[in-house]
Amino acid sequence: MRALTWQGREHVSVETVPDPRIEEPNDAIVRVTSTAICGSDLHLYGVLGAFLDSGDVLGHEAMGVVEEVGPLAGNLRVGDRVVVPFGIACGQCWMCTHGLQSQCETTQVTAEDSGAALFGYTKLYGQVPGGQAEYLRVPQAQYGPVVVPDDGAPDERYLYLSDVLPTAWQAVEYAQVPDGGSVVVLGLGPIGQMAARVAAHRGAGLVIGVDLVPERLAMAARHGVTVLDSERDDVLAAVRDLTEGRGPDAVIDAVGMEAHGSPVAETMQKAVSFLPDVVGKPLTQRAGVDRLAALYAAIDLARRGGVISLSGVYGGVRDPLPMLRLFDKQVTIRQGQANVRRWTDELLRLVADPADPLGVLDLRTHRWPLERAAEAYAMFQRKDDGCVKVVLDPAA
């Protein structure tokens, strides 16, 4: 089959690789009909290469049609149209039954002291071949895949159940925005876009979105978000003006480890990414730092007693935090990988609604053949051509 593979720093290519096969009795094989590029894929593209091997198949946002099932794949049937959550969970362990599927005890990558295995996301999370491919082996198929209606609707109506929507929903849940309250969303990439819409849908009275890319700001504004340009506006002053001087009830950081405005950390990240793996891997694990401009902004913006919800991926182990300011302001911070299957039943009802209350059909800006994936990664990283979300089509 054809699949998008990692080959080196900022170097990915579509190659012919072996077709996946049933390896465990609760596996399934899915023929991928749509697979998206996520902002966290760009961390692999540019920063986390020490945890990848040449030829690793990338991608963790996929949906398609079930082609084959193992004997213990539960109620899943050949021909089912499914979305595949990015995290691999069993649904039966203590963590899963307590709504922490991202910490699944069956698939935890204990060798790396990491949580549940993820599709297409490094040795740290199991080195499981990803979904930017023609076919995908799905472990724990008795629980993971979400069967969606075969109703003729475009894949984009359901595809974002794999990651974007559950991540955004959890970000808002963790933000604890009171009914009629205020929330700032930092970063209006795909997660930030949907977090802003979810917050409004769930009753926030004021949703403020911050970014520096005109197309992202325009998209958010179409959905009723009050937008601020971080390059042109005094964001802190503007937010204070909009929130009676005290700041928002919550801030959602949808940026993560590669935030603009962190030049020293950016230089360190890039320097480590060029080192041989034998040096770069332990250095990242013991002394890695993130670009923290977005997190620092969140701490400054949040009102006293407010909440910061982190949905952007962070990976540093030596990040300096302003503990005095956090303590003084009594700020609560919640974060973590999305517990996808905890939220998908409720979200499926919303995305299946013909009224499209979350605007899922207004997120993708580019749908390209899988064969153009390398070009798409470069475009997405540079934010060229108004790119907000890229969906790849393996059949095109």
C-alpha positions as CSV (number, residue, x, y, z in Angstrom):
1,M,0.0,0.0,0.0
2,R,1.0,3.7,-0.2
3,A,1.6,5.5,3.0
4,L,3.2,8.8,4.3
5,T,6.5,8.0,6.0
6,W,8.9,10.0,8.1
7,Q,12.4,10.2,6.6
8,G,14.1,12.9,8.6
9,R,13.8,16.4,9.9
10,E,11.2,18.2,7.8
11,H,11.4,15.3,5.3
12,V,8.4,13.1,4.8
13,S,7.5,11.1,1.7
14,V,4.8,8.7,0.4
15,E,6.2,5.3,-0.1
16,T,5.1,1.7,-0.8
17,V,5.0,-0.2,2.4
18,P,3.6,-3.7,3.4
19,D,-0.1,-3.9,3.8
20,P,-1.3,-4.2,7.4
21,R,-2.7,-7.5,8.6
22,I,-4.6,-8.9,11.5
23,E,-2.1,-9.6,14.3
24,E,-4.3,-9.9,17.4
25,P,-7.8,-11.4,17.6
26,N,-9.3,-8.0,18.5
27,D,-7.7,-6.2,15.5
28,A,-9.5,-4.8,12.5
29,I,-8.2,-3.5,9.1
30,V,-9.7,-0.3,7.8
31,R,-9.5,1.0,4.3
32,V,-8.9,4.7,4.8
33,T,-11.1,7.1,2.9
34,S,-10.0,10.3,4.6
35,T,-7.0,11.2,6.9
36,A,-6.0,14.6,8.2
37,I,-2.8,16.4,9.1
38,C,-2.8,17.5,12.7
39,G,-0.9,20.4,14.2
40,S,0.8,17.8,16.5
41,D,2.1,16.0,13.4
42,L,4.2,19.1,12.8
43,H,6.0,18.4,16.1
44,L,7.1,15.1,14.5
45,Y,8.0,16.9,11.3
46,G,10.3,19.4,13.0
47,V,11.1,18.6,16.6
48,L,10.6,15.0,17.8
49,G,12.7,13.2,15.2
50,A,14.8,11.5,17.8
51,F,11.9,9.3,18.7
52,L,11.1,8.2,15.1
53,D,12.7,5.8,12.7
54,S,13.0,6.3,9.0
55,G,10.0,4.7,7.4
56,D,7.6,5.2,10.3
57,V,4.1,5.7,9.0
58,L,2.6,8.9,10.4
59,G,-1.0,10.2,11.0
60,H,-3.5,9.8,13.8
61,E,-6.7,11.3,12.3
62,A,-8.4,8.7,10.0
63,M,-11.7,7.2,9.0
64,G,-12.8,4.6,6.5
65,V,-14.5,1.3,5.9
66,V,-13.8,-1.9,7.8
67,E,-12.3,-4.5,5.5
68,E,-11.4,-7.3,7.9
69,V,-12.1,-8.1,11.6
70,G,-10.5,-10.5,14.0
71,P,-12.7,-12.9,15.9
72,L,-12.7,-10.8,19.1
73,A,-13.5,-7.4,17.4
74,G,-16.8,-7.2,19.2
75,N,-19.8,-5.9,17.3
76,L,-17.6,-4.4,14.5
77,R,-18.5,-5.7,11.1
78,V,-17.0,-5.7,7.6
79,G,-18.5,-2.8,5.7
80,D,-19.0,-0.5,8.7
81,R,-18.1,3.1,8.2
82,V,-15.9,4.1,11.1
83,V,-13.8,6.9,12.6
84,V,-10.7,5.8,14.4
85,P,-9.8,7.6,17.6
86,F,-6.1,8.7,17.8
87,G,-5.6,7.0,21.2
88,I,-5.7,3.2,21.5
89,A,-7.8,2.1,24.5
90,C,-9.4,-1.1,25.6
91,G,-12.5,0.2,27.3
92,Q,-12.3,-2.3,30.2
93,C,-9.3,-1.4,32.4
94,W,-9.6,0.9,35.5
95,M,-8.5,4.0,33.6
96,C,-10.9,3.5,30.7
97,T,-13.9,2.8,33.0
98,H,-13.0,6.0,34.9
99,G,-13.1,8.1,31.7
100,L,-9.3,8.3,31.3
101,Q,-8.9,6.4,28.1
102,S,-5.7,8.3,27.2
103,Q,-4.2,6.5,30.2
104,C,-5.4,3.0,29.2
105,E,-3.6,0.4,31.3
106,T,-3.8,-2.2,28.5
107,T,-2.0,-0.1,26.0
108,Q,0.2,2.1,28.2
109,V,3.7,2.3,26.8
110,T,5.3,1.4,30.1
111,A,8.8,1.1,28.6
112,E,8.7,4.9,28.0
113,D,6.6,5.6,31.1
114,S,4.0,7.0,28.8
115,G,0.2,6.8,28.6
116,A,-1.9,4.9,26.1
117,A,-0.5,4.1,22.7
118,L,-1.2,6.5,19.9
119,F,-1.4,6.0,16.1
120,G,1.6,7.3,14.2
121,Y,3.2,9.0,17.1
122,T,6.8,8.0,17.9
123,K,8.4,5.4,20.1
124,L,7.2,7.3,23.2
125,Y,3.7,6.2,22.3
126,G,4.2,2.7,21.0
127,Q,5.4,3.3,17.4
128,V,2.1,2.1,16.0
129,P,1.8,2.7,12.2
130,G,-0.4,5.6,11.5
131,G,-3.4,6.4,9.4
132,Q,-2.0,8.6,6.6
133,A,-2.1,5.5,4.4
134,E,-4.4,3.5,2.3
135,Y,-5.0,0.9,5.0
136,L,-4.8,1.0,8.8
137,R,-4.5,-1.8,11.4
138,V,-6.7,-0.9,14.4
139,P,-5.9,-2.6,17.7
140,Q,-8.6,-2.9,20.4
141,A,-11.2,-2.8,17.6
142,Q,-13.8,-4.2,20.0
143,Y,-13.9,-0.7,21.6
144,G,-12.0,2.0,19.7
145,P,-13.6,2.5,16.3
146,V,-16.7,4.8,16.2
147,V,-19.3,3.5,13.7
148,V,-20.9,6.5,11.9
149,P,-23.8,6.6,9.5
150,D,-23.3,5.5,6.0
151,D,-25.5,8.4,4.9
152,G,-23.7,9.8,1.9
153,A,-22.5,12.8,4.0
154,P,-18.9,13.9,3.3
155,D,-16.2,12.3,5.5
156,E,-15.5,15.8,6.9
157,R,-18.8,15.6,8.8
158,Y,-17.4,12.8,10.9
159,L,-13.6,12.7,10.5
160,Y,-12.9,15.2,13.3
161,L,-14.3,12.7,15.8
162,S,-10.8,11.1,15.6
163,D,-9.1,14.0,17.4
164,V,-10.1,17.6,16.7
165,L,-13.6,17.5,18.2
166,P,-12.9,15.4,21.3
167,T,-9.7,17.4,22.0
168,A,-11.6,20.7,21.7
169,W,-14.5,19.4,23.8
170,Q,-12.2,18.2,26.6
171,A,-10.4,21.5,26.5
172,V,-13.7,23.3,27.1
173,E,-14.8,20.8,29.7
174,Y,-11.5,21.3,31.6
175,A,-11.8,25.0,31.3
176,Q,-14.9,25.0,33.4
177,V,-16.3,28.1,31.7
178,P,-19.4,29.2,33.7
179,D,-22.7,29.7,31.8
180,G,-22.5,33.1,30.3
181,G,-18.8,33.4,31.2
182,S,-15.8,34.4,29.2
183,V,-13.0,32.3,27.6
184,V,-9.9,33.2,25.6
185,V,-8.7,30.7,23.1
186,L,-5.0,31.1,22.2
187,G,-4.2,29.7,18.7
188,L,-6.9,29.3,16.1
189,G,-5.6,26.3,14.3
190,P,-8.1,23.4,14.0
191,I,-8.2,22.6,17.7
192,G,-8.6,26.3,18.6
193,Q,-11.3,26.9,16.0
194,M,-13.4,24.0,17.3
195,A,-12.7,24.9,21.0
196,A,-14.1,28.3,20.4
197,R,-17.2,26.9,18.7
198,V,-17.7,24.3,21.4
199,A,-17.4,27.0,24.1
200,A,-20.1,29.1,22.5
201,H,-22.3,26.0,21.9
202,R,-22.0,25.1,25.6
203,G,-23.1,28.5,26.8
204,A,-20.0,30.8,27.0
205,G,-21.1,34.4,26.8
206,L,-17.9,35.8,25.4
207,V,-15.4,33.8,23.3
208,I,-12.2,35.6,22.3
209,G,-9.8,34.0,19.8
210,V,-6.2,35.1,19.4
211,D,-4.0,34.3,16.5
212,L,-1.7,36.1,13.9
213,V,-2.9,34.4,10.7
214,P,-5.5,36.4,8.9
215,E,-7.3,33.4,7.4
216,R,-7.6,31.8,10.9
217,L,-8.9,35.0,12.4
218,A,-11.5,35.3,9.6
219,M,-12.7,31.7,10.0
220,A,-13.2,32.2,13.8
221,A,-15.0,35.5,13.2
222,R,-17.5,33.7,10.9
223,H,-18.5,31.7,13.9
224,G,-19.2,34.6,16.2
225,V,-15.8,34.7,17.9
226,T,-14.3,38.0,19.0
227,V,-10.9,37.9,17.4
228,L,-7.6,39.6,18.3
229,D,-4.5,39.7,16.1
230,S,-1.5,39.0,18.4
231,E,0.9,40.9,16.1
232,R,-1.3,44.0,15.9
233,D,-3.3,44.2,19.1
234,D,-2.3,44.7,22.7
235,V,-3.9,41.4,23.6
236,L,-3.7,41.7,27.4
237,A,-5.2,45.2,27.4
238,A,-7.9,44.3,24.9
239,V,-8.9,41.3,26.9
240,R,-9.0,43.2,30.1
241,D,-11.2,45.9,28.4
242,L,-13.6,43.1,27.3
243,T,-13.8,41.5,30.7
244,E,-14.4,44.4,33.1
245,G,-10.7,44.7,33.9
246,R,-10.4,41.3,35.6
247,G,-9.5,38.9,32.7
248,P,-11.5,35.9,31.4
249,D,-12.9,33.1,33.5
250,A,-10.8,30.6,31.5
251,V,-8.0,30.5,28.9
252,I,-7.5,27.6,26.5
253,D,-4.0,27.2,25.2
254,A,-4.4,25.5,21.8
255,V,-0.8,26.3,20.7
256,G,1.6,24.1,22.7
257,M,5.3,23.5,22.4
258,E,6.1,25.4,19.3
259,A,4.6,28.8,20.1
260,H,5.7,32.0,18.3
261,G,7.6,34.5,20.4
262,S,10.0,32.1,22.2
263,P,13.2,32.6,20.3
264,V,15.7,31.0,22.8
265,A,13.6,27.9,23.2
266,E,13.1,27.7,19.5
267,T,16.8,27.8,18.9
268,M,17.3,25.1,21.5
269,Q,14.6,22.9,19.9
270,K,16.1,23.2,16.5
271,A,19.6,22.6,17.6
272,V,18.6,19.3,19.4
273,S,16.6,18.2,16.3
274,F,19.8,18.2,14.3
275,L,21.7,16.0,16.7
276,P,22.1,12.3,16.2
277,D,19.4,10.3,17.9
278,V,21.8,8.7,20.4
279,V,22.5,12.3,21.7
280,G,19.2,14.0,20.9
281,K,16.9,11.5,22.5
282,P,18.3,11.5,26.1
283,L,18.9,15.3,25.9
284,T,15.2,15.8,25.1
285,Q,14.1,13.4,27.8
286,R,16.2,15.0,30.5
287,A,16.6,18.6,29.5
288,G,14.0,19.4,26.8
289,V,12.2,22.7,26.9
290,D,9.1,24.0,25.1
291,R,8.4,27.4,23.6
292,L,6.3,28.8,26.4
293,A,5.1,32.1,25.0
294,A,1.5,30.9,24.7
295,L,1.4,29.4,28.2
296,Y,3.0,32.6,29.7
297,A,0.3,34.6,28.0
298,A,-2.4,32.3,29.3
299,I,-1.1,32.8,32.9
300,D,-1.1,36.6,32.4
301,L,-4.6,36.7,30.8
302,A,-6.5,34.4,33.2
303,R,-8.4,36.2,35.9
304,R,-7.6,35.6,39.6
305,G,-9.1,32.3,40.5
306,G,-9.5,31.4,36.8
307,V,-8.7,28.2,34.9
308,I,-6.1,27.4,32.2
309,S,-6.9,24.5,30.0
310,L,-4.0,23.1,27.9
311,S,-4.9,21.2,24.8
312,G,-1.7,22.1,22.8
313,V,0.9,19.4,23.1
314,Y,3.8,20.1,25.5
315,G,6.9,17.9,25.8
316,G,9.5,19.7,27.9
317,V,10.9,18.3,31.1
318,R,12.8,21.4,32.2
319,D,10.3,24.2,31.4
320,P,10.5,27.2,33.7
321,L,7.1,28.3,35.1
322,P,6.3,31.5,37.0
323,M,5.1,29.7,40.1
324,L,4.9,32.9,42.2
325,R,2.4,34.3,39.7
326,L,0.4,31.1,39.4
327,F,0.2,30.8,43.2
328,D,-0.6,34.4,43.7
329,K,-3.5,34.3,41.2
330,Q,-4.9,31.0,42.4
331,V,-4.9,29.7,38.9
332,T,-6.1,26.1,38.2
333,I,-4.4,24.3,35.3
334,R,-5.8,21.2,33.6
335,Q,-4.3,19.4,30.7
336,G,-3.7,16.0,29.0
337,Q,-4.3,13.9,25.9
338,A,-8.0,13.8,24.9
339,N,-9.9,10.8,26.3
340,V,-11.6,10.4,22.9
341,R,-14.1,7.7,23.6
342,R,-15.3,9.5,26.7
343,W,-16.8,12.2,24.5
344,T,-17.6,10.6,21.1
345,D,-21.2,9.5,21.8
346,E,-22.3,13.0,22.6
347,L,-20.3,14.5,19.8
348,L,-21.7,12.0,17.3
349,R,-25.1,13.3,17.9
350,L,-24.0,16.9,17.2
351,V,-22.0,16.2,14.0
352,A,-24.8,14.0,12.6
353,D,-27.2,17.0,13.0
354,P,-27.9,18.4,9.5
355,A,-27.9,21.9,11.1
356,D,-24.1,21.4,11.7
357,P,-24.2,23.3,15.1
358,L,-20.4,23.1,15.4
359,G,-19.6,24.0,11.8
360,V,-17.6,20.9,11.1
361,L,-18.1,21.5,7.4
362,D,-16.3,24.8,7.7
363,L,-12.9,23.7,8.9
364,R,-11.1,21.9,6.0
365,T,-9.4,24.3,3.6
366,H,-7.6,21.8,1.5
367,R,-8.4,18.2,0.4
368,W,-5.5,16.7,-1.5
369,P,-4.5,13.3,-2.7
370,L,-2.4,11.3,-0.3
371,E,0.4,11.4,-2.9
372,R,0.8,15.1,-2.2
373,A,1.2,14.7,1.5
374,A,4.7,15.9,1.7
375,E,3.7,19.1,-0.1
376,A,0.8,19.5,2.3
377,Y,3.0,19.2,5.4
378,A,5.2,22.0,4.1
379,M,2.2,24.2,3.3
380,F,0.6,23.5,6.7
381,Q,3.8,24.3,8.5
382,R,4.2,27.6,6.7
383,K,0.5,28.4,6.9
384,D,0.5,29.1,3.1
385,D,-2.5,29.5,0.9
386,G,-4.9,30.1,3.7
387,C,-4.3,26.7,5.1
388,V,-6.2,25.9,8.3
389,K,-6.9,22.1,7.9
390,V,-5.7,19.6,5.3
391,V,-7.5,16.3,4.6
392,L,-5.7,13.7,2.5
393,D,-7.6,11.3,0.2
394,P,-5.8,8.0,-0.3
395,A,-8.0,7.1,-3.2
396,A,-7.5,10.3,-5.2
